[in-house]
Amino acid sequence: MLMLALNLMGQSALSQSKQKATIPLNTVTNFDKDGKQVTRFSTVGDAIDAHDGEIALFNGVYYLYGTSYDCGFEWGNKRAPFCGFKSYSSTDMVNWTDQGFLFDAQTPLWQTRCNGNTYGCFRPHVIYNQKTELYVLWINVYDNVSGYRVFTAKSPTGPFKEVAEPKLAVNADAPAAGLNNGDHDTFVDDDGTAYLAYTDWRTKGTIVVEKLSADYLTGTGEVVKGITRGDTEAPGMFKRNGIYYIVYSDPNCGYCSGTGASYSTATSPLGPWSAGKKISDNSCGGQPSFVSTIKLGPGTVFLFGSDLWNNAAKNEALANYYWAPLNFNNDGSIIQMTCEQAFKIPTLYNQNGNDTTGANYKTTCDISKSIQRRQTFKVQEAGYLTFKIVTFKTGYPNAHLQLTIYKTNGLGQPSGKALGTQTIAANGVGWSPKKLKTNSEMKRIKPGNYCVVISSATTTGCYGLAYRDSGKTNETESYSSDGGKTFTTDPKRALKFEWVITNSFN
C-alpha cells in the first residue's frame, strides 16, 4: 500500500502547501505494513471507544464523536445496557484525549430509550450555531416519531442538555418507536443555514435532505425526498467549489464490513440531486460513516470516514476506523477510493506530531481455559512491582482473569513458585481495550528477569490483549494452547503493557 499525501483543494492550495515547508505533517495510520487493521489508543492508553459518529474541527481542535460499547451494549440483547456517547479531542489526529461522555446516559430514562431492549441510539453529530453561540448535537433514536433527539451545549464536549423533540417532514404521521428515520448527518452551509441529511426507513432506505430552523433544533418542512432509490443509509453531506455532495452506504447493511460507498451531487442542498456514482465497493473494509470538511491553513480536506465493524458483532467495542481525504477530478467528480495504509495531514499549533499512543497495535481475544499468554520483562532495581496491562472481554467470561508473576531462567521460562498473583473480576474488565492497573500481591522483589502469565479458567467468552509485531523487542511473548503446559515463543511480538518499580506497596 502507498502512503497518501494530503490532497488539498485546488492547485493554488497545493502550491501554498509546498511553499510553507515549515508546517509539520502528521502521519495517520489505518493499516500496518501487512494490511491489518490497527487499534487507536487515547493518550492514557485506552482504546478509543467512539463509533458510528464523526470527526469535527472546532476552533483549531479535532473532536471525534461516537457511540460507546465498553459497558457491554449489544444490539438486540434485551439485557444489555446503553453506554452513551463519548468524545475525544486532538490537535494532530494521532494523539487523542478522552473527553468523557457528552451527557449522563446511565439514568433510567436513557436506559429505557436506548438499551438492548430497544433498537438502540446511535450517530452523534455536532455542529456550531454562530447566532446562538451553542453547539448542537443530533442523535438517532427509535423511541419517538422523528427518530432523533437534539441537545445544546456551550462547549463541543458538553455537557449537552436535551431540548424539545424535533419535528421533521418525513414520516411525521408514522407510529412512534418504529423504524421511521435512521442514520443522518448535519451540515452547515456557507451562509449559516443548516440541513439534516437522513435515511427514510419507510421507503426502504432512501436518502432525504431537510432544511433546519435558524437555531438548528428542528426541521422546517422544506425537504427533498428520494435522493437515492433505496437500500442506502449513513449519508455524509459537504460542499466543495459550489457543488453539494452526499456520500452514503450503498447498499445499507448495519454492522457489515465492506459495504460500498456511492455519492450524489447537486447545485442546491434541496436538489435536484444526480444519480448515484460508486466510488468504492467495500469502503476500505468498513461502512461509510461521515465526510468532514476540515479547513486548514494550506487548504481544505474532505475527510472520509468508515467504521471497520468487527464482523457484525452485536457489541462493536473492537471496531476500528478508516480515515482518509477524498480526492477529486478537475470536473469535481470524486476519484475512486484506493484504501490507503496511511495519510499525512498538517499538525495544528505547530506541534511535533509525535505519536505517544502506541501506533500499529492490534487486538486478539483468546485467553480462556486452554489458552494462556506470557511475556518477559527485566527489572533493574529493587522495589514493589506495579504494572498496567491493556485488556478487554467478549462473550461473557464465567471466570476471572489472572496475572501471575514468576522469576525466569536463562531461557525466559518461569522458574520456581509464583511470586504473586493478581485476580481481576470479570465485571471489572470492559468490552473495549482499556489499561488496567494491577498490584501483584508479593513482597519486595530484586533486580532480575521476570515474566507475567495471563490466564483464565473461563469456559465461555474470552479475555483479550493488545499487541504489536514490531520485529524488535527486548521482551519475549509466548503462547500456550494446552493450559500452560507448553509455550511457543514469538520473538517479534510484544504485548501492550507497562510496569514500574516503586519504593512502597500501593
C-alpha positions in Angstrom: 0.0 0.0 0.0 1.1 3.6 -0.6 1.0 6.4 1.8 -1.4 9.1 0.7 -0.1 12.6 0.5 -2.6 15.2 1.6 -4.8 16.3 -1.3 -5.8 19.9 -0.7 -8.4 21.9 -2.6 -7.1 23.4 -5.8 -3.6 23.8 -7.3 -3.1 27.1 -5.5 -3.6 25.5 -2.2 -1.1 22.8 -3.1 1.4 25.4 -4.1 0.9 27.2 -0.8 1.4 23.9 1.0 4.8 23.4 -0.8 5.9 26.9 0.0 5.0 26.5 3.7 7.5 23.7 4.2 7.8 24.6 7.9 4.3 23.2 8.5 4.8 19.8 10.1 2.9 16.8 8.8 1.5 14.1 10.9 1.0 10.5 9.7 -2.4 9.0 10.4 -2.2 5.2 10.1 -5.2 3.0 9.1 -3.4 -0.3 8.5 0.0 -1.8 9.3 2.5 -2.8 6.6 0.8 -6.1 6.2 -2.6 -4.5 5.7 -4.0 -5.4 9.1 -6.2 -3.0 10.9 -4.7 -1.1 13.8 -6.3 -0.1 17.1 -6.2 3.6 18.0 -5.5 4.4 21.7 -6.1 7.6 23.7 -3.3 9.4 25.5 -3.9 7.4 28.7 -3.5 4.1 26.8 -7.2 3.0 26.5 -8.5 2.1 23.1 -10.7 4.8 21.5 -14.3 3.8 22.2 -16.4 6.1 19.9 -18.1 4.5 16.9 -20.6 5.4 14.1 -20.1 9.2 14.7 -17.8 11.8 13.0 -14.8 14.0 13.3 -15.4 17.7 13.5 -13.0 20.7 13.7 -13.9 23.5 16.1 -11.5 26.3 17.0 -8.4 24.5 15.8 -9.2 21.3 17.6 -10.4 18.0 16.2 -13.2 16.3 18.0 -14.1 12.6 17.5 -17.7 11.8 18.5 -19.2 8.3 18.7 -21.2 5.6 20.4 -19.6 3.8 23.3 -19.7 0.0 23.7 -17.4 -0.6 26.6 -20.1 -1.2 29.2 -21.4 -4.1 27.2 -24.1 -2.8 24.9 -25.2 -5.4 22.4 -27.8 -4.7 19.7 -30.8 -7.0 20.2 -29.7 -8.2 23.6 -32.6 -7.1 25.9 -30.4 -7.3 29.0 -27.6 -5.2 27.6 -27.2 -1.6 29.0 -26.7 1.5 26.9 -23.3 3.0 27.4 -23.7 6.5 26.0 -21.9 8.8 23.6 -18.2 9.8 24.0 -15.9 12.4 22.6 -12.1 12.7 22.1 -10.0 15.8 21.2 -6.8 16.1 19.3 -4.7 18.7 17.5 -2.9 16.2 15.2 -5.4 13.4 14.6 -2.9 11.0 16.2 -2.9 11.7 19.9 -6.5 11.7 21.2 -7.5 12.8 24.7 -10.6 11.2 26.2 -13.1 14.0 27.0 -15.7 11.7 28.5 -19.4 11.4 27.8 -21.5 14.0 26.1 -24.2 13.6 28.8 -25.2 11.2 31.5 -26.8 8.2 29.8 -26.9 6.0 32.8 -30.2 7.4 34.1 -33.3 5.2 34.0 -34.8 7.5 31.2 -31.9 7.0 28.8 -31.6 3.3 29.6 -35.3 2.9 28.7 -34.8 4.8 25.5 -31.6 3.2 24.3 -30.7 -0.1 26.0 -30.7 -3.5 24.3 -34.5 -3.8 24.7 -34.8 -1.1 22.0 -33.3 -0.5 18.6 -30.6 1.5 20.4 -29.3 5.1 20.0 -26.5 6.0 17.6 -24.8 8.5 15.3 -23.8 11.6 17.4 -23.2 14.6 15.1 -22.3 18.1 16.4 -22.5 21.5 14.6 -21.9 25.0 15.9 -24.5 27.8 15.5 -22.8 31.2 15.3 -26.0 33.1 16.0 -26.9 31.3 19.2 -23.3 30.5 20.1 -24.3 27.0 21.0 -23.1 23.6 19.9 -26.0 21.4 18.7 -26.0 17.6 19.0 -28.3 15.4 17.0 -28.5 11.7 17.8 -30.5 8.9 16.1 -33.1 7.2 18.4 -36.0 4.9 17.9 -38.4 5.7 20.8 -40.3 8.6 19.2 -41.8 9.7 15.9 -39.0 11.8 14.3 -36.2 9.3 15.0 -33.9 11.9 16.6 -33.2 13.8 19.8 -31.4 17.2 20.0 -29.2 18.8 22.6 -27.3 22.0 23.1 -24.1 22.9 25.0 -21.7 25.8 25.3 -18.7 23.5 24.7 -18.0 21.0 22.0 -17.6 18.3 24.6 -20.7 19.2 26.6 -22.4 18.6 29.0 -25.2 18.6 26.4 -28.8 19.2 27.6 -31.8 17.9 25.7 -34.2 20.3 24.1 -37.7 19.6 22.6 -38.1 16.7 20.2 -37.5 17.8 16.6 -40.3 17.8 14.1 -39.4 16.6 10.5 -41.5 16.5 7.3 -40.7 12.8 6.6 -42.7 10.2 8.4 -44.3 12.8 10.6 -47.5 10.7 10.8 -45.8 7.3 11.4 -46.2 5.5 14.7 -43.8 6.3 17.4 -40.9 4.0 18.3 -40.8 2.4 14.9 -38.3 2.2 12.1 -39.1 5.7 10.8 -35.9 7.7 10.2 -32.3 6.5 10.6 -28.6 7.3 10.1 -28.1 11.0 9.5 -25.6 13.9 9.0 -25.8 17.6 10.0 -24.4 20.1 7.5 -23.9 23.9 7.8 -23.7 25.9 4.5 -21.5 28.9 4.0 -24.4 31.3 4.8 -25.0 29.6 8.2 -28.1 27.6 7.0 -28.1 24.1 8.4 -29.5 20.9 6.8 -30.2 17.4 8.0 -29.4 14.6 5.6 -31.1 11.4 6.8 -32.3 7.9 6.0 -36.0 7.3 5.4 -36.7 3.7 6.5 -40.3 3.8 5.5 -39.1 3.9 1.8 -36.6 1.1 2.5 -33.6 3.3 2.9 -33.8 6.4 0.6 -31.8 9.5 1.5 -33.6 12.8 2.1 -32.4 16.3 3.0 -34.4 18.8 5.1 -33.6 22.4 5.9 -33.3 23.1 9.6 -34.6 26.0 11.6 -32.4 29.0 12.4 -31.4 27.6 15.8 -30.7 24.1 14.2 -33.1 22.4 16.6 -35.8 21.2 14.3 -36.9 20.8 10.7 -38.6 23.4 8.6 -40.6 21.2 6.3 -38.5 22.2 3.3 -37.3 18.9 2.1 -36.2 16.9 -0.9 -37.0 13.2 -0.9 -35.8 10.2 -2.8 -32.2 11.3 -3.4 -31.4 7.6 -3.7 -33.5 4.8 -4.9 -33.4 2.8 -1.6 -31.3 0.3 0.2 -28.9 3.1 1.2 -28.1 4.8 4.6 -25.5 6.8 6.5 -25.2 10.0 4.5 -22.3 12.4 4.8 -23.0 15.8 3.3 -20.5 18.5 2.3 -19.9 21.3 -0.2 -16.9 21.9 -2.5 -16.4 24.6 -5.2 -20.2 25.4 -5.2 -21.2 21.7 -5.6 -23.0 19.8 -2.8 -22.2 16.2 -2.3 -23.8 13.3 -0.3 -21.7 10.2 0.2 -23.6 7.2 1.5 -23.5 3.5 2.3 -24.6 1.6 -0.9 -26.1 -0.8 -0.1 -27.2 -0.4 3.5 -26.0 -3.1 5.9 -25.9 -2.5 9.6 -22.6 -3.6 11.3 -21.4 -5.0 8.0 -17.7 -4.9 7.0 -17.0 -3.9 3.4 -20.2 -2.2 2.1 -20.0 0.0 -0.9 -19.8 3.8 -1.0 -21.6 6.0 -3.6 -22.3 9.7 -3.9 -24.7 12.1 -5.5 -24.3 15.8 -6.3 -26.4 19.0 -6.6 -26.1 22.7 -7.1 -28.5 23.3 -4.2 -29.0 21.5 -0.9 -32.6 20.8 -1.9 -31.7 19.5 -5.3 -32.3 18.3 -7.8 -29.7 15.6 -7.0 -27.8 13.5 -9.5 -28.0 9.7 -9.8 -25.5 7.9 -7.6 -22.0 7.0 -8.6 -20.0 4.4 -6.8 -16.5 5.2 -5.5 -15.8 2.1 -3.6 -17.1 -1.5 -3.4 -16.1 -2.1 0.2 -15.4 1.3 1.9 -11.9 0.0 2.7 -13.2 -2.8 4.8 -16.0 -0.9 6.6 -19.2 1.0 6.2 -19.3 4.8 5.4 -19.8 6.9 8.5 -19.0 10.6 7.6 -17.3 13.1 5.4 -16.0 16.0 7.4 -14.9 19.4 6.0 -11.6 20.2 7.6 -10.4 23.8 6.8 -6.7 24.2 7.4 -4.2 26.9 6.5 -2.9 25.1 3.4 -6.4 24.3 2.1 -9.5 22.2 2.8 -9.6 18.5 3.4 -12.8 16.4 2.9 -12.1 13.6 5.3 -13.9 10.4 4.6 -14.5 8.0 7.5 -15.8 4.5 7.7 -16.4 2.2 10.6 -14.4 -1.0 10.3 -17.0 -3.2 12.0 -15.9 -6.3 13.9 -17.5 -8.9 11.6 -21.1 -7.8 12.6 -20.5 -8.5 16.3 -23.5 -7.3 18.4 -21.0 -5.5 20.6 -18.7 -3.3 18.5 -16.2 -2.2 21.1 -13.4 -3.7 19.0 -14.4 -1.9 15.7 -11.7 0.2 14.1 -11.7 3.1 11.7 -10.6 4.1 8.2 -9.9 7.8 7.7 -8.5 9.4 4.6 -9.1 12.5 2.4 -11.3 12.2 -0.7 -9.7 13.1 -4.0 -11.3 14.9 -6.9 -11.0 15.2 -10.7 -11.0 18.6 -12.3 -14.7 18.4 -13.1 -15.5 17.9 -9.4 -16.2 14.2 -9.6 -14.8 12.1 -6.8 -11.9 9.8 -7.7 -12.3 6.1 -6.9 -11.1 5.3 -3.3 -7.8 3.4 -3.1 -7.8 2.4 0.6 -4.6 4.0 1.9 -2.4 2.5 4.6 -1.8 6.0 5.9 -2.0 9.6 5.0 -0.3 12.9 6.1 -2.1 15.9 7.5 -0.7 19.2 8.8 -0.5 19.5 12.5 -2.2 22.3 14.3 -0.3 24.8 16.6 3.0 23.6 15.0 3.2 20.5 17.2 5.9 18.0 16.5 3.4 15.3 15.6 5.0 12.5 17.7 2.7 9.6 18.4 2.6 8.9 22.1 -0.3 6.5 22.0 1.4 3.4 20.6 0.8 3.1 16.8 0.2 -0.1 15.0 -1.2 -2.1 17.9 -3.8 -4.8 17.2 -6.1 -6.8 19.4 -6.7 -10.5 19.9 -9.2 -12.3 22.2 -8.3 -15.8 23.2 -7.4 -16.0 26.9 -9.6 -18.9 28.2 -9.4 -22.2 30.0 -6.9 -23.7 27.5 -5.1 -20.6 26.1 -2.6 -18.5 28.0 -0.1 -15.8 27.1 3.2 -14.9 28.7 5.6 -12.0 28.4 9.1 -11.4 29.9 10.5 -8.2 31.3 13.6 -7.1 33.1 13.7 -5.3 36.5 16.9 -3.3 37.1 16.2 -2.1 40.7 14.7 -3.5 43.8 11.2 -2.5 44.9 7.5 -3.2 44.6 6.1 -4.1 41.1 3.1 -2.2 39.6 2.0 -2.7 36.1 -0.7 -1.7 33.7 -2.0 -4.1 31.0 -4.5 -3.4 28.2 -7.2 -5.9 28.3 -10.9 -6.5 27.4 -13.5 -9.2 27.3 -16.1 -10.6 24.8 -18.7 -13.3 25.2 -19.4 -13.0 28.9 -16.5 -14.9 30.6 -17.6 -17.1 33.6 -14.3 -16.9 35.4 -11.9 -14.2 36.5 -8.7 -13.0 34.7 -5.4 -13.8 36.4 -2.0 -12.3 36.1 0.8 -14.3 37.7 4.4 -13.1 38.2 7.4 -15.5 38.1 11.2 -15.1 38.1 12.6 -16.6 34.9 15.6 -18.7 34.0 18.1 -18.0 31.2 15.6 -19.2 28.6 12.9 -16.8 29.7 10.8 -19.6 31.3 9.2 -19.4 34.7 11.5 -20.6 37.5 10.2 -21.6 40.9 7.0 -20.7 42.6 4.8 -17.8 41.6 5.9 -14.6 43.3 2.4 -13.1 43.2 -1.0 -13.2 41.6 -3.4 -10.5 40.7 -7.1 -11.6 40.1 -9.3 -9.2 38.1 -13.0 -9.9 38.3 -14.9 -10.4 35.1 -17.1 -7.5 35.8 -14.0 -5.3 36.3 -13.0 -5.8 32.7 -14.7 -3.7 29.9 -15.6 -4.6 26.3 -13.3 -2.0 24.8 -9.5 -2.4 25.3 -8.5 -0.4 28.4 -5.4 -0.1 30.6 -6.0 -1.7 34.0 -3.6 -1.0 36.8 -2.6 -4.0 38.9 -0.5 -4.5 42.0 1.0 -8.0 42.3 0.4 -9.5 45.8 4.0 -10.2 46.6 6.9 -9.0 48.6 9.6 -6.6 47.5 11.5 -8.0 44.5 15.1 -7.8 43.5 16.7 -6.9 40.1 16.4 -9.7 37.6 14.4 -11.2 34.8 10.7 -11.9 35.3 7.6 -12.8 33.3 3.8 -12.3 33.7 1.5 -15.2 32.8 -2.0 -14.1 31.7 -4.7 -16.8 32.2 -8.3 -17.6 33.0 -10.4 -20.7 33.7 -13.3 -19.3 31.7 -15.2 -21.7 29.5 -17.3 -19.0 27.9 -16.1 -16.0 26.0 -12.5 -14.8 26.3 -10.2 -12.1 27.6 -8.2 -10.1 25.0 -4.9 -8.3 24.8 -3.4 -5.6 22.6 -0.1 -6.4 20.8 2.2 -5.4 18.0 4.6 -7.3 15.8 7.5 -4.8 15.7 10.3 -7.1 14.6 12.4 -5.7 17.5 11.6 -6.1 21.2 13.5 -6.5 24.4 10.7 -8.6 25.8 9.5 -12.1 24.7 5.9 -13.0 24.2 4.9 -16.7 24.3 1.6 -18.6 23.7 0.2 -21.7 25.1 -2.8 -23.7 23.8 -2.7 -26.5 26.4 -3.5 -24.6 29.6 0.1 -23.5 30.2 1.9 -26.9 29.9 3.9 -25.8 26.9 4.6 -22.4 25.4 5.6 -21.3 21.9 7.8 -18.2 21.7 7.2 -15.4 19.2 10.3 -13.2 19.4 8.8 -10.4 17.3 5.6 -9.9 19.3 5.1 -7.7 22.3 2.0 -7.2 24.4 0.9 -3.7 25.3 1.7 -3.2 29.0 3.7 -1.0 31.3 5.5 -1.8 34.5 7.2 0.3 37.2 9.1 -0.4 40.4 8.2 1.8 43.4 9.7 2.0 46.9 6.3 1.4 48.6 3.5 -1.0 48.1 0.3 0.6 46.9 
